[in-house]
Amino acid sequence: MNDTEVRRASVEDAADLAAVYRSAYRENRDLGFPAKAESATGEEVAGWIREYRVFVATVDGAVVGGVRLETPDDGPATVGRLGVHEDWKGAGIGTRLLDRAEGAARERGHDELRLTTPEEHPYLPGFYQRRGYEERGPYPLEYRDYDEMLMAKRLR
């Protein structure tokens, strides 16, 4: 692989990361799982970067993926908005981003990391299961035509 780096996102990455999300989540829409991230704007992503721990993957300096980590003091750590540009899917970028998010949650004292994913998606539940995430139950979405499942992984 080329020179790949995973680092904490800065507000200067917001427009590039929004473009990555629009690319990455287009496939989900085509599969019948539309998500808000598909229409993310640079301004929205900048807000996420300010509010949460967001990590980006870069290849030769270009942003090719991202993930958002929420680590509240009084609740479970959650990961979301994992996305890899369509040109880089299958290159291990998502794995590296998830590794970084898991490590950051662990460093912040969390014993478990949670996420949601469409339960009928053809490969995402399996991707997370291979990484040690277990299904915890349904996560109904009132505003979508599909439901998601809650998954969690013990970090310690």
C-alpha positions as CSV (number, residue, x, y, z in Angstrom):
1,M,0.0,0.0,0.0
2,N,1.1,3.6,-0.4
3,D,2.1,5.9,2.4
4,T,-1.1,5.5,4.6
5,E,-1.5,7.4,7.8
6,V,-4.4,7.5,10.3
7,R,-4.4,10.7,12.4
8,R,-6.8,13.0,14.3
9,A,-8.8,15.1,11.9
10,S,-8.5,18.9,11.9
11,V,-11.1,21.4,10.7
12,E,-9.0,21.9,7.6
13,D,-9.8,18.2,6.6
14,A,-13.6,18.8,6.8
15,A,-14.3,19.5,3.1
16,D,-12.2,16.6,1.9
17,L,-13.7,14.3,4.5
18,A,-17.2,15.4,3.5
19,A,-16.3,14.4,-0.1
20,V,-15.1,11.0,1.1
21,Y,-18.4,10.4,3.0
22,R,-20.5,11.3,-0.1
23,S,-18.5,8.8,-2.1
24,A,-18.4,6.1,0.6
25,Y,-22.1,6.3,1.5
26,R,-23.3,6.4,-2.1
27,E,-22.9,2.6,-2.2
28,N,-25.2,2.2,0.8
29,R,-27.9,4.2,-0.9
30,D,-27.6,2.0,-3.9
31,L,-28.0,-1.0,-1.7
32,G,-31.1,0.5,-0.1
33,F,-29.5,1.9,3.1
34,P,-29.5,5.7,2.6
35,A,-27.7,7.6,5.4
36,K,-27.3,11.3,6.2
37,A,-23.5,11.0,5.7
38,E,-24.1,10.7,1.9
39,S,-25.0,14.3,1.8
40,A,-22.5,15.6,4.4
41,T,-21.2,19.1,3.9
42,G,-17.9,20.4,4.9
43,E,-19.6,22.6,7.5
44,E,-21.3,19.6,9.1
45,V,-18.1,17.6,9.2
46,A,-16.3,20.5,10.7
47,G,-18.9,20.5,13.5
48,W,-18.3,16.8,14.1
49,I,-14.5,17.4,14.2
50,R,-15.0,20.1,16.8
51,E,-17.5,18.1,18.9
52,Y,-16.1,14.5,18.7
53,R,-12.9,12.7,18.1
54,V,-12.7,12.2,14.3
55,F,-9.9,10.4,12.7
56,V,-8.9,10.5,9.0
57,A,-6.9,8.1,6.9
58,T,-4.7,9.6,4.3
59,V,-2.8,8.1,1.4
60,D,0.1,10.2,0.2
61,G,-1.5,13.2,2.0
62,A,-5.0,12.8,0.5
63,V,-7.9,12.1,2.8
64,V,-9.4,8.7,1.8
65,G,-11.4,7.7,4.9
66,G,-12.7,8.8,8.2
67,V,-14.4,7.6,11.4
68,R,-16.1,9.5,14.3
69,L,-15.7,8.4,17.9
70,E,-17.9,9.6,20.8
71,T,-16.5,9.1,24.3
72,P,-18.8,10.7,26.8
73,D,-17.9,10.7,30.5
74,D,-21.3,9.3,31.5
75,G,-22.2,6.8,28.8
76,P,-20.9,4.2,26.3
77,A,-18.3,5.0,23.7
78,T,-19.8,4.8,20.2
79,V,-18.2,4.8,16.8
80,G,-19.9,6.0,13.6
81,R,-19.5,7.6,10.3
82,L,-16.9,5.0,9.3
83,G,-16.4,5.6,5.6
84,V,-13.8,4.9,2.9
85,H,-13.7,6.6,-0.5
86,E,-15.0,4.1,-3.1
87,D,-11.6,4.1,-4.8
88,W,-10.0,2.8,-1.7
89,K,-12.5,0.2,-0.4
90,G,-10.9,-3.2,0.1
91,A,-7.5,-1.7,0.8
92,G,-7.6,-2.1,4.6
93,I,-8.4,1.6,5.3
94,G,-11.6,0.8,7.3
95,T,-9.7,-1.7,9.4
96,R,-7.0,0.9,10.2
97,L,-9.6,3.5,11.1
98,L,-11.5,1.2,13.3
99,D,-8.3,0.1,15.0
100,R,-7.5,3.8,15.8
101,A,-11.0,4.4,17.1
102,E,-10.9,1.3,19.4
103,G,-7.5,2.3,20.7
104,A,-8.7,5.9,21.4
105,A,-11.8,4.6,23.3
106,R,-9.6,2.3,25.3
107,E,-7.2,5.1,26.1
108,R,-10.1,7.2,27.4
109,G,-11.0,4.4,29.8
110,H,-13.9,2.8,28.0
111,D,-14.4,-1.0,28.3
112,E,-16.7,-1.3,25.4
113,L,-17.3,0.3,22.0
114,R,-20.8,0.3,20.4
115,L,-22.0,0.9,16.8
116,T,-25.0,0.5,14.7
117,T,-25.2,-0.9,11.2
118,P,-28.0,-2.0,8.8
119,E,-28.9,-5.5,9.8
120,E,-29.6,-6.5,6.2
121,H,-26.4,-5.0,4.7
122,P,-24.5,-7.6,2.6
123,Y,-21.1,-7.2,4.2
124,L,-21.0,-4.6,7.1
125,P,-22.3,-6.9,9.9
126,G,-19.8,-9.6,8.9
127,F,-17.0,-7.0,8.8
128,Y,-17.8,-6.0,12.4
129,Q,-18.3,-9.5,13.6
130,R,-14.9,-10.6,12.3
131,R,-13.4,-7.7,14.4
132,G,-15.1,-9.0,17.5
133,Y,-18.3,-7.1,17.6
134,E,-21.4,-9.0,18.8
135,E,-25.0,-8.3,18.0
136,R,-26.8,-6.8,21.0
137,G,-30.2,-6.3,19.5
138,P,-32.3,-4.3,17.1
139,Y,-31.9,-0.6,16.7
140,P,-35.1,0.6,15.0
141,L,-35.0,3.6,12.8
142,E,-38.3,5.5,12.7
143,Y,-37.1,7.8,9.9
144,R,-35.8,5.1,7.5
145,D,-37.3,2.2,5.6
146,Y,-34.8,-0.2,7.2
147,D,-33.7,-1.0,10.8
148,E,-30.2,-1.3,12.1
149,M,-28.6,-3.6,14.7
150,L,-26.7,-2.5,17.8
151,M,-23.3,-4.2,18.0
152,A,-20.7,-3.9,20.7
153,K,-17.1,-5.1,21.4
154,R,-15.3,-5.5,24.7
155,L,-12.1,-3.5,24.6
156,R,-10.4,-4.9,27.8
